[in-house]
Amino acid sequence: MKTVRLTTAQALVRFLAHQYSERDGQEQRLIPGVWGIFGHGNVAGIGQALLQAAVTDEADLPYYLARNEQGMVHASVAFAKMRDRLATFACTASTGPGSTNMITGAALATTNRIPVLLLPSDMFATRAADPVLQQLEDTRGGDVTVNDAFRAVSKYFDRICRPEQLIPAA
């Protein structure tokens, strides 16, 4: 068996492209695509991985450009309702206000028990970019960001800080 080296985002894209749900013998893609608005925090990670997957046919996970972060989550909720909760879209947004704009959609989905996968951008691992970007942090703790607001409106929350955390989280 040959070792395949992937970034965390490349591994996530391949993993999501191969997830299926099944009911009454009917199998369908769990995550048929990704809505996104790229910027600081996600363009060089998941953005690159989605582009590479599309160009090389390594994974079938199409990207759809969104114009509003909250709107893309609501569209994913509507899609999941239409598919009887057996499929949904992933959503990704840039760090700071881009990601926090998804919180209302997360609350709607959680309250109504509708599956959506939100991939908000968070802080840089080195924290060196502060305060150049639009990231929003809690100055009382270096490991706290406004993305922690997703904890209250999500059925499951995890912050991936190291590649090896991806497998148990996924």
Disulfide bonds with the S-S distance in Angstrom:
none
